Amino acid sequence: MSPLAEAERTLNTDCKFVQEVKAIFHKYDEDQDGFLDLHQTKLGVINLFGYKPSPYELLRLFGEKTMQEEQIGWDVFYDAMLRRKIDIGSSSVDEVRQAFKAFDRRSAGFLTLDDVKHAFREVAPHISERLIEEIFFEFDEDRDGRLNFTQFEKVWRRGCPLS
């Protein structure tokens, strides 16, 4: 692909992302005051990236001051969503999201050890339960018995057998 064609493709992708974020923001800004509360913000992240963000991730994305104010304006929301897209890697956002959704058969926004084991019985029965358990618990950083999207993404990016 020529550099010009690559630049055009990137620009079109960026424009689509801006439009998608703007549509999500307006969808959840129910009173049209130009701000989202924390619940609406979580719904926006779920719609854009396919997972429920942890309180820690919200703090990291929006900063302590914004989280204390509990009001997130368009500029702050867009900047945070763009940073998240870049963090994930725009070329594989859909791939990771689709994999997470496939594992999350109950659409709970997180994976349990049973979810992961079930997925592997279907697609990779040769991987031992012991190995699945070891990897699961290594990435379950908060020891709540669940993998959220961010934790799953770390497994995925490291290239462990869960991905």
DSSP file (Angstrom, degrees, kcal/mol; ACC not computed):
  #  RESIDUE AA STRUCTURE BP1 BP2  ACC     N-H-->O    O-->H-N    N-H-->O    O-->H-N    TCO  KAPPA ALPHA  PHI   PSI    X-CA   Y-CA   Z-CA
    1    1 A M              0   0    0      0, 0.0     0, 0.0     0, 0.0     0, 0.0   0.000 360.0 360.0 360.0 135.6    0.0    0.0    0.0
    2    2 A S     >  -     0   0    0      1,-0.1     4,-2.6     4,-0.0     5,-0.2  -0.306 360.0-113.3 -70.4 156.6    1.3    3.4   -0.9
    3    3 A P  H  > S+     0   0    0      0, 0.0     4,-2.3     0, 0.0     5,-0.2   0.870 118.5  52.0 -58.0 -36.4    2.0    6.0    1.8
    4    4 A L  H  > S+     0   0    0      2,-0.2     4,-2.4     1,-0.2     5,-0.2   0.923 110.4  46.8 -66.6 -44.0   -0.8    8.2    0.5
    5    5 A A  H  > S+     0   0    0      2,-0.2     4,-2.3     1,-0.2    -1,-0.2   0.889 112.4  50.8 -64.1 -39.3   -3.3    5.3    0.6
    6    6 A E  H  X S+     0   0    0     -4,-2.6     4,-2.3     2,-0.2    -2,-0.2   0.907 110.4  49.1 -64.7 -42.2   -2.1    4.3    4.1
    7    7 A A  H  X S+     0   0    0     -4,-2.3     4,-2.5     2,-0.2    -2,-0.2   0.904 111.5  49.5 -63.9 -41.5   -2.6    7.9    5.3
    8    8 A E  H  X S+     0   0    0     -4,-2.4     4,-2.5     2,-0.2    -2,-0.2   0.909 110.5  50.0 -64.0 -41.9   -6.1    8.1    3.7
    9    9 A R  H  X S+     0   0    0     -4,-2.3     4,-2.4     2,-0.2    -2,-0.2   0.912 111.7  48.5 -63.2 -42.5   -7.0    4.8    5.4
   10   10 A T  H  X S+     0   0    0     -4,-2.3     4,-2.7     2,-0.2    -2,-0.2   0.915 111.3  49.9 -63.3 -43.5   -5.8    6.1    8.8
   11   11 A L  H  X S+     0   0    0     -4,-2.5     4,-2.5     2,-0.2    -2,-0.2   0.921 111.6  48.1 -62.2 -44.3   -7.7    9.3    8.4
   12   12 A N  H  X S+     0   0    0     -4,-2.5     4,-2.2     2,-0.2    -1,-0.2   0.902 112.2  49.6 -63.1 -40.8  -10.9    7.5    7.5
   13   13 A T  H  X S+     0   0    0     -4,-2.4     4,-2.1     2,-0.2    -2,-0.2   0.920 111.5  48.8 -63.1 -44.2  -10.5    5.2   10.5
   14   14 A D  H  X S+     0   0    0     -4,-2.7     4,-2.4     2,-0.2    -2,-0.2   0.905 110.8  50.4 -62.6 -42.5   -9.9    8.1   12.8
   15   15 A C  H  X S+     0   0    0     -4,-2.5     4,-2.3     1,-0.2    -1,-0.2   0.897 110.1  50.3 -63.5 -40.2  -13.0    9.9   11.4
   16   16 A K  H  X S+     0   0    0     -4,-2.2     4,-2.5     2,-0.2    -1,-0.2   0.895 110.0  50.6 -64.2 -39.5  -15.1    6.8   12.0
   17   17 A F  H  X S+     0   0    0     -4,-2.1     4,-2.8     2,-0.2     5,-0.3   0.924 109.5  49.9 -65.7 -43.6  -13.8    6.5   15.5
   18   18 A V  H  X S+     0   0    0     -4,-2.4     4,-2.7     1,-0.2    -2,-0.2   0.932 112.7  47.7 -59.0 -45.5  -14.6   10.2   16.3
   19   19 A Q  H  X S+     0   0    0     -4,-2.3     4,-2.4     2,-0.2    -2,-0.2   0.900 112.2  49.3 -63.1 -41.1  -18.1    9.6   14.9
   20   20 A E  H  X S+     0   0    0     -4,-2.5     4,-2.2     2,-0.2    -2,-0.2   0.928 113.2  45.7 -65.0 -45.3  -18.6    6.4   16.9
   21   21 A V  H  X S+     0   0    0     -4,-2.8     4,-2.8     1,-0.2    -2,-0.2   0.912 113.0  50.9 -64.5 -42.1  -17.4    8.1   20.2
   22   22 A K  H  X S+     0   0    0     -4,-2.7     4,-2.5    -5,-0.3     5,-0.2   0.914 110.0  49.5 -63.0 -42.7  -19.6   11.1   19.5
   23   23 A A  H  X S+     0   0    0     -4,-2.4     4,-2.0     2,-0.2    -1,-0.2   0.906 112.5  47.5 -63.0 -41.6  -22.7    8.9   18.9
   24   24 A I  H  X S+     0   0    0     -4,-2.2     4,-1.9     2,-0.2    -2,-0.2   0.921 111.2  51.3 -65.5 -43.6  -22.1    7.0   22.1
   25   25 A F  H  X S+     0   0    0     -4,-2.8     4,-1.4     1,-0.2    -2,-0.2   0.946 113.1  44.3 -58.7 -49.0  -21.6   10.2   24.1
   26   26 A H  H  < S+     0   0    0     -4,-2.5    -1,-0.2     1,-0.2    -2,-0.2   0.838 108.4  58.8 -67.2 -32.5  -24.8   11.7   22.8
   27   27 A K  H  < S+     0   0    0     -4,-2.0    -1,-0.2    -5,-0.2    -2,-0.2   0.909 114.7  35.4 -61.2 -42.0  -26.7    8.4   23.3
   28   28 A Y  H  < S+     0   0    0     -4,-1.9     2,-2.1     1,-0.2     3,-0.2   0.582  93.7  87.1 -93.1 -10.9  -25.8    8.4   27.1
   29   29 A D    ><  +     0   0    0     -4,-1.4     3,-1.7     1,-0.2    -1,-0.2  -0.525  58.2 169.1 -83.1  71.2  -26.1   12.2   27.6
   30   30 A E  T 3  S+     0   0    0     -2,-2.1    -1,-0.2     1,-0.3     6,-0.1   0.823  71.4  43.5 -60.6 -37.6  -29.8   11.7   28.2
   31   31 A D  T 3  S-     0   0    0     -3,-0.2    -1,-0.3     4,-0.2    -2,-0.1   0.408 104.0-130.2 -90.3   3.7  -30.4   15.3   29.6
   32   32 A Q    <   +     0   0    0     -3,-1.7    -2,-0.1    -6,-0.2    -3,-0.1   0.819  65.0 134.7  54.1  37.1  -28.3   16.8   26.8
   33   33 A D  S    S-     0   0    0      2,-0.3    -1,-0.1     0, 0.0     3,-0.1   0.438  77.5-108.3 -92.9   0.0  -26.3   18.9   29.3
   34   34 A G  S    S+     0   0    0      1,-0.3    40,-0.8    -5,-0.1     2,-0.3   0.604  87.6  94.4  86.0  11.5  -22.9   18.0   27.7
   35   35 A F  E     -A   73   0A   0     38,-0.2     2,-0.4    39,-0.1    -2,-0.3  -0.975  57.5-150.0-136.8 149.9  -21.8   15.7   30.5
   36   36 A L  E     -A   72   0A   0     36,-2.3    36,-2.6    -2,-0.3     2,-0.1  -0.920  16.7-137.8-111.5 143.5  -21.9   12.0   31.4
   37   37 A D     >  -     0   0    0     -2,-0.4     4,-2.4    34,-0.2     5,-0.2  -0.373  39.6 -91.8 -85.7 179.0  -22.1   10.7   35.0
   38   38 A L  H  > S+     0   0    0     32,-0.4     4,-2.4     1,-0.2     5,-0.2   0.888 126.4  50.4 -62.8 -40.2  -20.0    7.7   36.0
   39   39 A H  H  > S+     0   0    0      2,-0.2     4,-2.1     1,-0.2    -1,-0.2   0.932 112.3  46.9 -63.1 -45.5  -22.7    5.2   35.2
   40   40 A Q  H  > S+     0   0    0      1,-0.2     4,-2.0     2,-0.2    -2,-0.2   0.872 110.7  53.6 -63.6 -36.9  -23.2    6.7   31.7
   41   41 A T  H  X S+     0   0    0     -4,-2.4     4,-2.2     2,-0.2    -1,-0.2   0.921 107.1  50.4 -64.0 -44.2  -19.5    6.7   31.2
   42   42 A K  H  X S+     0   0    0     -4,-2.4     4,-2.5     1,-0.2    -2,-0.2   0.915 109.4  51.7 -59.5 -42.4  -19.2    3.0   32.0
   43   43 A L  H  X S+     0   0    0     -4,-2.1     4,-2.4     1,-0.2    -1,-0.2   0.883 108.0  52.7 -61.9 -37.6  -22.0    2.3   29.5
   44   44 A G  H  X S+     0   0    0     -4,-2.0     4,-2.3     2,-0.2    -1,-0.2   0.916 109.5  47.6 -63.2 -43.4  -20.1    4.3   26.9
   45   45 A V  H  X>S+     0   0    0     -4,-2.2     4,-3.2     2,-0.2     5,-0.6   0.913 110.6  52.7 -63.6 -42.6  -16.9    2.2   27.5
   46   46 A I  H  X5S+     0   0    0     -4,-2.5     4,-2.0     1,-0.2    -2,-0.2   0.931 112.0  46.0 -58.1 -46.1  -18.9   -1.0   27.3
   47   47 A N  H  <5S+     0   0    0     -4,-2.4    -1,-0.2     1,-0.2    -2,-0.2   0.881 119.3  39.8 -65.5 -39.1  -20.4    0.1   24.0
   48   48 A L  H  <5S+     0   0    0     -4,-2.3    -2,-0.2    -5,-0.2    -1,-0.2   0.890 133.6  17.3 -78.6 -39.8  -17.1    1.2   22.5
   49   49 A F  H  <5S-     0   0    0     -4,-3.2    -3,-0.2     2,-0.2    -2,-0.2   0.523  96.3-118.6-118.5  -7.7  -14.8   -1.5   23.8
   50   50 A G  S  <<S+     0   0    0     -4,-2.0     2,-0.3    -5,-0.6    -4,-0.2   0.712  78.9  82.8  82.7  20.9  -17.0   -4.4   24.9
   51   51 A Y  S    S-     0   0    0     -6,-0.5    -2,-0.2    -9,-0.1    -1,-0.2  -0.991  78.1-109.7-152.5 157.3  -16.2   -4.6   28.5
   52   52 A K        -     0   0    0     57,-0.5    97,-0.4    -2,-0.3     2,-0.1  -0.792  40.3-128.8 -88.5 120.9  -17.0   -3.0   31.9
   53   53 A P        -     0   0    0      0, 0.0    -7,-0.1     0, 0.0    -8,-0.0  -0.411  18.2-121.6 -72.2 144.6  -14.1   -0.9   33.1
   54   54 A S     >  -     0   0    0     -2,-0.1     4,-2.3     1,-0.1     5,-0.2  -0.384  26.9-108.2 -75.1 160.5  -12.9   -1.4   36.6
   55   55 A P  H  > S+     0   0    0      0, 0.0     4,-2.2     0, 0.0     5,-0.2   0.881 121.9  54.8 -56.5 -37.3  -12.8    1.6   39.1
   56   56 A Y  H  > S+     0   0    0      2,-0.2     4,-2.4     1,-0.2     5,-0.2   0.917 107.4  48.5 -62.7 -43.2   -9.0    1.6   38.8
   57   57 A E  H  > S+     0   0    0      2,-0.2     4,-2.8     1,-0.2     5,-0.2   0.903 109.7  51.8 -66.5 -39.6   -9.2    1.9   35.0
   58   58 A L  H  X S+     0   0    0     -4,-2.3     4,-2.8     2,-0.2     5,-0.4   0.919 110.7  48.9 -60.3 -42.4  -11.7    4.7   35.2
   59   59 A L  H  X S+     0   0    0     -4,-2.2     4,-2.2     1,-0.2    -2,-0.2   0.913 113.1  47.1 -61.8 -43.1   -9.4    6.5   37.5
   60   60 A R  H  < S+     0   0    0     -4,-2.4    -2,-0.2     1,-0.2    -1,-0.2   0.883 116.9  43.6 -66.2 -39.4   -6.5    6.0   35.2
   61   61 A L  H  < S+     0   0    0     -4,-2.8    -2,-0.2    -5,-0.2    -1,-0.2   0.891 129.0  22.9 -73.6 -40.6   -8.4    7.1   32.1
   62   62 A F  H  < S-     0   0    0     -4,-2.8     4,-0.5    -5,-0.2    -3,-0.2   0.631 102.8-123.3-108.6 -16.3  -10.1   10.2   33.6
   63   63 A G     X  -     0   0    0     -4,-2.2     4,-2.1    -5,-0.4     5,-0.2   0.113  28.8 -82.0  86.7 156.4   -8.0   11.2   36.5
   64   64 A E  H  > S+     0   0    0      1,-0.2     4,-2.2     2,-0.2     5,-0.2   0.893 123.8  53.2 -64.3 -43.3   -8.8   11.7   40.2
   65   65 A K  H  > S+     0   0    0      1,-0.2     4,-1.9     2,-0.2    -1,-0.2   0.934 111.4  45.6 -61.1 -47.2  -10.2   15.2   39.9
   66   66 A T  H  >>S+     0   0    0     -4,-0.5     4,-1.5     1,-0.2     5,-0.7   0.895 111.7  52.3 -63.0 -40.6  -12.7   14.2   37.1
   67   67 A M  H  <5S+     0   0    0     -4,-2.1    -1,-0.2     1,-0.2    -2,-0.2   0.868 109.0  50.2 -65.6 -35.3  -13.7   11.1   39.1
   68   68 A Q  H  <5S+     0   0    0     -4,-2.2    -1,-0.2     1,-0.2    -2,-0.2   0.870 110.5  49.2 -69.4 -35.9  -14.4   13.2   42.2
   69   69 A E  H  <5S-     0   0    0     -4,-1.9    -1,-0.2    -5,-0.2    -2,-0.2   0.757  94.1-151.2 -73.2 -24.0  -16.5   15.6   40.2
   70   70 A E  T  <5 +     0   0    0     -4,-1.5     2,-0.4    -5,-0.2   -32,-0.4   0.719  61.2 107.8  58.0  25.1  -18.4   12.7   38.7
   71   71 A Q      < -     0   0    0     -5,-0.7     2,-0.6   -34,-0.2   -34,-0.2  -0.990  49.3-169.3-131.8 123.4  -19.1   14.7   35.5
   72   72 A I  E     -A   36   0A   0    -36,-2.6   -36,-2.3    -2,-0.4     2,-0.1  -0.947   9.2-154.4-120.6 115.5  -17.3   13.9   32.3
   73   73 A G  E  >  -A   35   0A   0     -2,-0.6     4,-2.7   -38,-0.2     5,-0.2  -0.274  32.8 -97.9 -81.6 171.1  -17.6   16.3   29.4
   74   74 A W  H  > S+     0   0    0    -40,-0.8     4,-3.2     1,-0.2     5,-0.3   0.911 119.9  49.8 -56.5 -49.7  -17.2   15.5   25.7
   75   75 A D  H  > S+     0   0    0      1,-0.2     4,-2.5     2,-0.2    -1,-0.2   0.919 114.5  44.1 -59.9 -45.4  -13.5   16.6   25.4
   76   76 A V  H  > S+     0   0    0      2,-0.2     4,-2.2     1,-0.2    -1,-0.2   0.916 115.3  49.1 -66.1 -43.2  -12.4   14.6   28.4
   77   77 A F  H  X S+     0   0    0     -4,-2.7     4,-2.5     2,-0.2    -2,-0.2   0.942 113.3  46.0 -61.4 -49.0  -14.5   11.6   27.3
   78   78 A Y  H  X S+     0   0    0     -4,-3.2     4,-2.7     1,-0.2     5,-0.2   0.932 111.9  50.6 -62.7 -46.0  -13.1   11.6   23.8
   79   79 A D  H  X S+     0   0    0     -4,-2.5     4,-2.4    -5,-0.3    -1,-0.2   0.910 112.6  47.3 -58.4 -42.3   -9.5   12.1   24.9
   80   80 A A  H  X S+     0   0    0     -4,-2.2     4,-2.3     2,-0.2    -1,-0.2   0.903 112.5  48.7 -66.9 -40.5   -9.8    9.1   27.3
   81   81 A M  H  X S+     0   0    0     -4,-2.5     4,-2.3     2,-0.2    -2,-0.2   0.882 111.4  50.1 -68.4 -36.9  -11.4    6.9   24.7
   82   82 A L  H  X S+     0   0    0     -4,-2.7     4,-2.4     2,-0.2    -2,-0.2   0.922 110.6  49.3 -65.5 -44.0   -8.8    7.8   22.1
   83   83 A R  H  X S+     0   0    0     -4,-2.4     4,-2.8    -5,-0.2    -2,-0.2   0.908 111.5  50.0 -60.7 -40.8   -6.0    7.0   24.7
   84   84 A R  H  X S+     0   0    0     -4,-2.3     4,-2.5     2,-0.2     5,-0.2   0.909 109.3  51.0 -64.6 -41.4   -7.7    3.6   25.4
   85   85 A K  H  X S+     0   0    0     -4,-2.3     4,-2.1     1,-0.2    -1,-0.2   0.918 112.8  46.0 -61.2 -42.9   -7.9    2.8   21.7
   86   86 A I  H  < S+     0   0    0     -4,-2.4    -2,-0.2     2,-0.2    -1,-0.2   0.908 110.7  53.7 -66.5 -41.9   -4.2    3.6   21.3
   87   87 A D  H  < S+     0   0    0     -4,-2.8    -2,-0.2     1,-0.2    -1,-0.2   0.920 113.2  42.6 -57.5 -45.1   -3.4    1.5   24.5
   88   88 A I  H  < S-     0   0    0     -4,-2.5    -1,-0.2    -5,-0.2    -2,-0.2   0.866 120.1-110.0 -70.9 -35.2   -5.2   -1.5   23.1
   89   89 A G    >X  -     0   0    0     -4,-2.1     3,-2.2    -5,-0.2     4,-0.7   0.594  17.3-126.2 100.0 103.3   -3.8   -1.1   19.6
   90   90 A S  G >4 S+     0   0    0      1,-0.3     3,-0.5     2,-0.2     4,-0.4   0.760 104.8  60.8 -57.1 -29.4   -6.4    0.0   17.1
   91   91 A S  G 34 S+     0   0    0      1,-0.2    -1,-0.3     2,-0.1     4,-0.2   0.744 114.9  32.9 -72.2 -20.1   -5.7   -2.8   14.7
   92   92 A S  G <> S+     0   0    0     -3,-2.2     4,-2.7     2,-0.1     5,-0.3   0.323  84.0 102.9-119.8  10.1   -6.6   -5.5   17.2
   93   93 A V  H <X S+     0   0    0     -4,-0.7     4,-2.7    -3,-0.5     5,-0.2   0.947  88.8  44.1 -56.3 -50.0   -9.4   -3.8   19.3
   94   94 A D  H  > S+     0   0    0     -4,-0.4     4,-2.8     1,-0.2    -1,-0.2   0.884 112.3  53.3 -64.2 -37.9  -12.1   -5.8   17.5
   95   95 A E  H  > S+     0   0    0      2,-0.2     4,-2.1     1,-0.2    -1,-0.2   0.937 113.1  41.8 -63.2 -47.4  -10.1   -9.0   17.7
   96   96 A V  H  X S+     0   0    0     -4,-2.7     4,-2.7     2,-0.2    -2,-0.2   0.920 115.5  50.9 -66.4 -43.5   -9.6   -8.8   21.5
   97   97 A R  H  X S+     0   0    0     -4,-2.7     4,-2.7    -5,-0.3     5,-0.2   0.920 110.9  48.4 -60.7 -45.1  -13.2   -7.6   22.0
   98   98 A Q  H  X S+     0   0    0     -4,-2.8     4,-2.2    -5,-0.2    -1,-0.2   0.907 112.2  48.8 -63.8 -41.3  -14.6  -10.5   20.0
   99   99 A A  H  X S+     0   0    0     -4,-2.1     4,-2.0    -5,-0.2    -2,-0.2   0.931 111.8  49.0 -63.6 -44.6  -12.4  -13.0   21.8
  100  100 A F  H  X S+     0   0    0     -4,-2.7     4,-2.3     1,-0.2    -2,-0.2   0.930 111.8  48.8 -60.8 -45.5  -13.5  -11.6   25.2
  101  101 A K  H  < S+     0   0    0     -4,-2.7     6,-0.2     1,-0.2    -1,-0.2   0.866 108.5  54.4 -63.2 -36.2  -17.2  -11.8   24.2
  102  102 A A  H  < S+     0   0    0     -4,-2.2    -1,-0.2     1,-0.2    -2,-0.2   0.891 112.5  42.7 -65.6 -38.3  -16.8  -15.3   23.0
  103  103 A F  H  < S+     0   0    0     -4,-2.0     2,-1.9     1,-0.2    -2,-0.2   0.846 102.9  71.1 -72.4 -34.0  -15.4  -16.4   26.4
  104  104 A D    ><  +     0   0    0     -4,-2.3     3,-1.6     1,-0.2    -1,-0.2  -0.517  59.9 165.0 -85.0  72.1  -18.0  -14.3   28.2
  105  105 A R  T 3  S+     0   0    0     -2,-1.9    -1,-0.2     1,-0.3    -2,-0.1   0.672  73.8  49.6 -68.1 -18.3  -20.9  -16.6   27.4
  106  106 A R  T 3  S-     0   0    0     -3,-0.2    -1,-0.3     0, 0.0    -2,-0.1   0.418 105.4-126.5 -97.5  -0.2  -23.2  -15.0   30.1
  107  107 A S    <   +     0   0    0     -3,-1.6    -2,-0.1    -6,-0.2    -6,-0.1   0.899  62.5 142.7  54.0  45.0  -22.4  -11.4   28.9
  108  108 A A        -     0   0    0      2,-0.4     3,-0.1   -56,-0.0    -1,-0.1   0.615  67.3-116.4 -89.0 -14.3  -21.4  -10.5   32.5
  109  109 A G  S    S+     0   0    0      1,-0.3   -57,-0.5    -5,-0.1    40,-0.5   0.507  90.7  60.0  88.0   3.9  -18.5   -8.2   31.5
  110  110 A F  S    S-     0   0    0     38,-0.2     2,-0.4   -59,-0.1    -2,-0.4  -0.961  77.7-120.7-153.5 165.7  -16.0  -10.5   33.2
  111  111 A L  E     -B  147   0B   0     36,-2.5    36,-2.6    -2,-0.3     2,-0.2  -0.930  17.3-156.6-115.3 135.3  -14.8  -14.1   32.9
  112  112 A T  E  >  -B  146   0B   0     -2,-0.4     4,-2.0    34,-0.2     5,-0.2  -0.596  36.9-105.2 -96.6 168.5  -14.8  -16.8   35.6
  113  113 A L  H  > S+     0   0    0     32,-0.5     4,-2.8     1,-0.2     5,-0.2   0.891 124.0  55.1 -59.7 -38.6  -12.6  -19.7   35.6
  114  114 A D  H  > S+     0   0    0      2,-0.2     4,-2.7     1,-0.2    -1,-0.2   0.891 105.0  52.8 -61.9 -39.8  -15.6  -21.9   34.5
  115  115 A D  H  > S+     0   0    0      2,-0.2     4,-2.2     1,-0.2    -1,-0.2   0.935 112.4  44.9 -58.6 -46.2  -16.1  -19.6   31.5
  116  116 A V  H  X S+     0   0    0     -4,-2.0     4,-2.0     2,-0.2    -2,-0.2   0.919 113.7  48.5 -67.3 -44.2  -12.5  -20.0   30.5
  117  117 A K  H  X S+     0   0    0     -4,-2.8     4,-2.0     1,-0.2    -1,-0.2   0.916 110.7  52.1 -61.6 -42.5  -12.5  -23.8   31.0
  118  118 A H  H  X S+     0   0    0     -4,-2.7     4,-1.3     1,-0.2    -2,-0.2   0.925 108.2  51.0 -59.9 -45.4  -15.7  -24.1   29.1
  119  119 A A  H  X S+     0   0    0     -4,-2.2     4,-2.3     1,-0.2     5,-0.3   0.898 111.2  48.6 -59.7 -40.6  -14.2  -22.2   26.1
  120  120 A F  H  X S+     0   0    0     -4,-2.0     4,-1.8     1,-0.2    -1,-0.2   0.806 103.3  58.7 -74.8 -28.2  -11.2  -24.4   26.1
  121  121 A R  H  < S+     0   0    0     -4,-2.0    -1,-0.2    -5,-0.2    -2,-0.2   0.852 113.7  42.3 -63.2 -31.4  -13.2  -27.6   26.2
  122  122 A E  H  < S+     0   0    0     -4,-1.3    -2,-0.2    -3,-0.2    -1,-0.2   0.904 130.9  18.2 -79.9 -44.7  -14.8  -26.4   23.0
  123  123 A V  H  < S+     0   0    0     -4,-2.3    -3,-0.2     1,-0.2    -2,-0.2   0.696 135.5  19.9-108.3 -21.4  -11.8  -25.0   21.1
  124  124 A A    ><  +     0   0    0     -4,-1.8     3,-1.9    -5,-0.3    -1,-0.2  -0.417  57.2 163.5-148.9  66.2   -8.6  -26.5   22.6
  125  125 A P  T 3  S+     0   0    0      0, 0.0    -4,-0.1     0, 0.0    -1,-0.1   0.669  71.4  71.8 -64.2 -14.3   -9.3  -29.6   24.6
  126  126 A H  T 3  S+     0   0    0     -6,-0.1     2,-0.4    -3,-0.1    -5,-0.1   0.676  75.5  93.2 -75.1 -16.8   -5.6  -30.5   24.5
  127  127 A I  S <  S-     0   0    0     -3,-1.9    -3,-0.1    -7,-0.2     5,-0.0  -0.659  83.7-119.8 -80.7 127.7   -4.7  -27.7   27.0
  128  128 A S     >  -     0   0    0     -2,-0.4     4,-2.0     1,-0.1     5,-0.2  -0.279   7.6-127.5 -68.9 149.6   -4.7  -29.1   30.5
  129  129 A E  H  > S+     0   0    0      1,-0.2     4,-2.8     2,-0.2     5,-0.2   0.864 110.5  59.1 -61.5 -35.8   -7.0  -27.6   33.2
  130  130 A R  H  > S+     0   0    0      2,-0.2     4,-2.4     1,-0.2    -1,-0.2   0.919 106.0  46.5 -60.8 -44.2   -4.0  -27.1   35.4
  131  131 A L  H  > S+     0   0    0      2,-0.2     4,-2.4     1,-0.2     5,-0.2   0.913 112.1  50.9 -65.0 -42.6   -2.3  -24.9   32.9
  132  132 A I  H  X S+     0   0    0     -4,-2.0     4,-2.7     1,-0.2    -2,-0.2   0.926 111.7  48.3 -59.9 -44.7   -5.6  -22.9   32.3
  133  133 A E  H  X S+     0   0    0     -4,-2.8     4,-2.6     2,-0.2     5,-0.2   0.909 110.2  51.4 -63.0 -43.2   -5.9  -22.5   36.1
  134  134 A E  H  X S+     0   0    0     -4,-2.4     4,-1.8     1,-0.2    -2,-0.2   0.930 114.1  42.9 -60.5 -46.2   -2.3  -21.3   36.5
  135  135 A I  H  X S+     0   0    0     -4,-2.4     4,-1.9     2,-0.2    -2,-0.2   0.925 113.0  53.4 -66.7 -44.3   -2.7  -18.7   33.8
  136  136 A F  H  X S+     0   0    0     -4,-2.7     4,-1.2    -5,-0.2    -2,-0.2   0.943 112.7  42.6 -55.7 -50.7   -6.1  -17.6   35.0
  137  137 A F  H  < S+     0   0    0     -4,-2.6    -1,-0.2     1,-0.2    -2,-0.2   0.793 108.9  58.9 -72.7 -26.6   -4.9  -17.0   38.6
  138  138 A E  H  < S+     0   0    0     -4,-1.8    -1,-0.2    -5,-0.2    -2,-0.2   0.903 113.9  37.7 -64.1 -39.7   -1.6  -15.3   37.4
  139  139 A F  H  < S+     0   0    0     -4,-1.9     2,-2.2    -3,-0.2    -2,-0.2   0.568  90.3  92.4 -92.0  -9.8   -3.6  -12.7   35.6
  140  140 A D    ><  +     0   0    0     -4,-1.2     3,-1.6     1,-0.2     5,-0.2  -0.536  56.2 172.1 -80.0  74.2   -6.4  -12.3   38.2
  141  141 A E  T 3  S+     0   0    0     -2,-2.2    -1,-0.2     1,-0.3     6,-0.1   0.795  70.9  45.8 -61.9 -34.6   -4.5   -9.5   39.8
  142  142 A D  T 3  S-     0   0    0      4,-0.2    -1,-0.3    -3,-0.2    -2,-0.1   0.409 103.3-130.2 -92.5   3.7   -7.1   -8.5   42.3
  143  143 A R    <   +     0   0    0     -3,-1.6    -2,-0.1    -6,-0.1    -3,-0.0   0.838  65.4 132.7  55.1  39.9   -7.8  -12.1   43.3
  144  144 A D  S    S-     0   0    0      2,-0.4    -1,-0.1     0, 0.0     3,-0.1   0.369  78.1-109.7 -99.7   5.0  -11.6  -11.7   42.8
  145  145 A G  S    S+     0   0    0      1,-0.3   -32,-0.5    -5,-0.2     2,-0.3   0.676  88.5  95.4  78.1  16.5  -12.0  -14.9   40.8
  146  146 A R  E     -B  112   0B   0    -34,-0.2     2,-0.6   -33,-0.1    -2,-0.4  -0.974  64.4-142.5-137.6 149.1  -12.7  -13.0   37.7
  147  147 A L  E     -B  111   0B   0    -36,-2.6   -36,-2.5    -2,-0.3    -7,-0.1  -0.970  21.3-159.4-108.8 119.0  -10.8  -11.7   34.7
  148  148 A N     >  -     0   0    0     -2,-0.6     4,-2.7   -38,-0.2     5,-0.2  -0.322  39.8 -91.2 -82.5 178.5  -12.0   -8.3   33.5
  149  149 A F  H  > S+     0   0    0    -40,-0.5     4,-2.9   -97,-0.4     5,-0.2   0.902 126.3  52.8 -59.8 -42.2  -11.3   -7.2   30.0
  150  150 A T  H  > S+     0   0    0      1,-0.2     4,-1.6     2,-0.2    -1,-0.2   0.905 111.8  45.4 -61.7 -42.2   -8.1   -5.4   30.9
  151  151 A Q  H  > S+     0   0    0      2,-0.2     4,-1.6     1,-0.2    -1,-0.2   0.911 113.6  49.8 -67.4 -42.1   -6.8   -8.6   32.6
  152  152 A F  H  X S+     0   0    0     -4,-2.7     4,-2.8     1,-0.2    -2,-0.2   0.901 106.9  56.2 -61.1 -40.7   -7.9  -10.7   29.7
  153  153 A E  H  X S+     0   0    0     -4,-2.9     4,-3.1     1,-0.2     5,-0.2   0.882 103.2  54.1 -60.6 -38.5   -6.2   -8.3   27.3
  154  154 A K  H  X S+     0   0    0     -4,-1.6     4,-1.9     2,-0.2    -1,-0.2   0.910 109.8  47.4 -62.4 -41.4   -2.9   -8.8   29.2
  155  155 A V  H  X>S+     0   0    0     -4,-1.6     5,-1.7     2,-0.2     4,-1.0   0.949 113.6  48.7 -61.2 -47.9   -3.2  -12.6   28.6
  156  156 A W  H ><5S+     0   0    0     -4,-2.8     3,-0.6     1,-0.2    -2,-0.2   0.915 112.4  46.9 -59.1 -47.0   -4.0  -12.0   25.0
  157  157 A R  H 3<5S+     0   0    0     -4,-3.1    -1,-0.2     1,-0.2    -2,-0.2   0.809 108.0  55.4 -69.4 -30.3   -1.1   -9.6   24.4
  158  158 A R  H 3<5S-     0   0    0     -4,-1.9    -1,-0.2    -5,-0.2    -2,-0.2   0.697 110.1-123.5 -76.3 -16.7    1.4  -11.9   26.1
  159  159 A G  T <<5 +     0   0    0     -4,-1.0    -3,-0.2    -3,-0.6    -2,-0.1   0.777  50.2 164.1  81.2  27.2    0.4  -14.7   23.8
  160  160 A C    > < -     0   0    0     -5,-1.7     3,-2.3     1,-0.1    -1,-0.2  -0.300  56.1 -97.1 -71.8 163.9   -0.6  -17.2   26.5
  161  161 A P  T 3  S+     0   0    0      0, 0.0    -1,-0.1     0, 0.0   -34,-0.1   0.642 116.8  74.9 -60.3 -14.1   -2.7  -20.2   25.6
  162  162 A L  T 3         0   0    0      1,-0.3    -6,-0.1    -7,-0.1    -7,-0.1   0.736 360.0 360.0 -69.1 -18.9   -5.9  -18.4   26.7
  163  163 A S    <         0   0    0     -3,-2.3    -1,-0.3    -8,-0.2    -7,-0.0   0.462 360.0 360.0-100.2 360.0   -5.7  -16.4   23.5
